[in-house]
Amino acid sequence: MNVTAAPAANTATDPTSTTPAPSPSTLAGQAGSVPLTRVSLAYIEPRFKLYLRFGVPARTLLLDRWRRCAVFLPGATFCRIRWHANDYGTIRWQLMVMQAGTPLDDVQRIPGVQPGARLLLHAEGDANVRAVLERIDRIEALGIATIDVSPAYWRTLGNRLAARLPLPEYTTERHAAWLAGRMLP
């Protein structure tokens, strides 16, 4: 399959940058050989934003002025944020860390994610989303790519949020242990 990676620039947070989009029929032809995960994105200033906080899509399709579709290969980890506002301010904040499924994975049905994904973390509300964003910023400050973070960490973070327990830090030692574990047969 001939899929080019997105540019190294942080296109995930920039709603104006896109990779040139192939025709949907071309992309549909590729879907037979490798199962792709399609994630809907939108940007309607100043009311609604549905964007990627991190993740490297294999392709980004520009649907129209406000909508895009990010396409991920199996196993890719990504974070999507949904933000709604009205005349009085923010009315909804939602953050989801997901992993694109492989043909053998069970995936959850998530609105705007086709055919679905493995939900690693789900945060709702201003305080929870800000807490997770702080953890993401700390991970990036360590020089660790957020797409390489252990899925178990995202699940633990989500469980701790739900239980209202102190949130764990992701350390370089924890990351090294995760990478070493991946190398084992």
C-alpha positions in Angstrom: 0.0 0.0 0.0 1.4 3.4 -0.9 0.4 5.7 1.9 2.5 8.7 2.7 3.0 9.9 6.2 1.8 13.4 7.3 4.5 16.1 7.4 6.6 16.3 10.6 5.0 19.7 11.5 2.3 19.6 14.1 -0.6 19.4 11.7 -2.7 17.8 14.3 -3.4 21.0 16.1 -3.4 23.3 13.0 -6.9 23.2 11.4 -5.7 25.0 8.3 -3.0 22.6 7.2 -3.8 19.4 5.3 -2.1 16.8 3.2 -3.4 16.9 -0.4 -6.4 14.6 -0.4 -6.8 11.6 -2.7 -10.2 10.9 -4.1 -12.5 8.9 -1.8 -12.6 6.1 -4.4 -8.9 5.8 -4.3 -8.9 5.6 -0.5 -11.7 3.0 -0.6 -9.6 0.9 -2.9 -6.8 0.8 -0.4 -9.2 -0.1 2.5 -9.4 -3.7 1.2 -5.8 -4.5 1.9 -5.4 -2.7 5.2 -8.2 -1.7 7.5 -8.1 2.0 8.0 -9.7 4.1 10.8 -11.3 7.3 9.6 -11.7 10.1 12.2 -14.0 13.1 11.5 -12.6 16.5 12.3 -14.4 19.9 12.1 -13.6 23.5 12.9 -16.4 26.1 13.0 -15.0 29.3 14.6 -16.0 30.3 17.3 -18.6 27.6 18.2 -17.2 24.1 17.6 -13.9 22.4 17.3 -13.3 18.7 16.8 -9.5 18.3 16.4 -6.5 16.1 17.0 -4.3 16.9 19.9 -1.8 14.3 18.9 -1.5 11.5 16.4 0.0 11.1 12.9 -2.6 10.3 10.3 -1.5 8.4 7.3 -3.7 10.7 5.2 -5.9 13.7 5.8 -8.8 14.3 3.5 -10.2 17.9 3.1 -13.9 17.5 2.7 -14.9 21.1 2.7 -14.0 24.4 4.3 -15.0 23.2 7.8 -14.6 19.4 7.7 -11.6 17.0 7.4 -11.2 13.3 7.8 -7.9 11.9 9.3 -7.1 8.4 8.2 -5.0 6.2 10.6 -3.3 2.9 10.0 -4.0 -0.1 12.4 -2.4 0.3 15.8 -1.9 4.1 15.6 -2.6 6.1 18.8 -4.3 9.4 18.6 -6.1 12.0 20.8 -9.2 13.8 19.6 -10.7 16.8 21.5 -14.3 18.0 21.1 -15.1 21.5 22.2 -18.5 23.3 22.0 -19.3 26.9 23.0 -22.4 29.1 23.0 -22.8 32.9 23.6 -21.9 32.4 27.2 -18.7 30.3 26.9 -17.7 26.6 26.8 -20.5 24.2 27.2 -18.7 20.9 26.5 -15.1 19.6 26.6 -14.3 16.0 25.7 -11.0 14.3 25.2 -10.5 10.8 24.0 -7.3 8.9 23.5 -7.9 6.1 21.1 -6.0 3.4 19.2 -6.9 2.3 15.7 -7.9 -1.3 15.6 -6.4 -4.2 13.7 -8.5 -6.8 11.9 -8.4 -9.1 15.0 -9.3 -6.3 17.6 -12.6 -5.7 19.1 -13.3 -2.0 18.7 -15.8 0.4 20.3 -18.3 2.4 18.2 -17.4 6.0 18.7 -19.3 8.8 16.9 -17.1 10.2 14.1 -14.7 7.3 14.2 -15.3 4.6 11.5 -15.4 1.7 11.9 -14.4 2.3 15.6 -11.4 2.3 17.8 -10.1 1.0 21.1 -10.9 3.7 23.7 -7.9 4.1 26.0 -9.0 7.2 27.9 -12.2 9.3 28.0 -12.3 12.6 29.9 -15.4 14.9 30.1 -15.5 18.4 31.5 -13.2 21.3 32.0 -11.3 20.1 35.0 -10.7 16.5 33.7 -9.7 17.6 30.2 -7.3 20.2 31.6 -5.8 17.6 33.9 -5.1 15.2 30.9 -3.8 18.1 28.8 -1.3 18.9 31.6 -0.2 15.2 31.6 0.3 15.3 27.8 2.3 18.5 28.0 4.5 16.9 30.7 5.1 13.8 28.6 6.1 16.0 25.6 8.4 18.1 27.9 10.3 14.8 28.7 10.9 14.4 25.0 8.6 11.4 24.6 6.3 11.3 21.6 2.8 11.0 22.9 1.9 8.5 20.2 4.6 6.2 21.7 3.2 6.2 25.3 2.1 2.9 26.7 -1.7 2.2 26.2 -1.8 0.9 29.8 -0.8 4.4 31.0 -3.8 6.0 29.1 -6.1 3.4 30.6 -4.8 3.9 34.1 -5.1 7.7 33.7 -8.7 7.3 32.6 -9.5 4.9 35.5 -7.9 7.3 38.0 -9.9 10.2 36.6 -13.2 8.3 36.9 -12.4 7.2 40.5 -11.2 10.8 41.4 -7.8 9.5 42.6 -4.5 11.2 42.2 -3.2 11.0 38.6 0.0 9.1 37.9 2.9 10.7 36.1 4.5 9.1 33.0 8.2 8.9 33.6 11.2 8.1 31.4 11.6 4.9 33.5 8.1 3.8 32.8 8.5 4.6 29.1 11.8 2.6 29.0 10.0 -0.4 30.6 7.2 -0.2 28.1 9.7 -0.1 25.1 11.7 -3.0 26.6 8.5 -5.0 27.0 7.6 -4.4 23.3 10.9 -5.9 22.2 10.2 -9.2 24.0 8.8 -11.9 21.7 
